[in-house]
Amino acid sequence: MAQTVNIQDQYLNQLRKNHISVTVFLTNGFQLRGIVKAFDNFTVLLETEGKQQLIFKHAISTFAPVKNVTLEKE
């Protein structure tokens, strides 16, 4: 049986592995900029100028990377 592709995990993993700078738009309109260091089912760890911020995914609206992300075909 074929496994379903989890686009969210693939996308975040590419941002993390390639150290792509990203702007994270929160649902309250606030913007955070940095590099995705880690993520799980509920949170994203963002690093900006050596400081880390743990962001809950339910508070995130949009990820806007500085360059396009290529997803791997499985």
C-alpha positions, 0 to 999 in steps of 0.5 A: 500500500502506498504511503501518503506524501506529507507535503508539510513535513517535506517542505519544512525539512527542505527549509531546514536541510538547506538552511533557507531563510524564511519569513513566518507570518503568524495569525496575529499578523506578526512576522518572524524571520530566520532559519528553521532548525527543527520541527515536529507535529506541533511546533517549529523551532526558528533561529534568528541571529543566534536566538531561538524561538519555539512557535506553535504551528496553530499560530502560523499562517504562512511560510515565505522562503527567500527562494523556492523549495523543491520537494522530493518525489517519492 
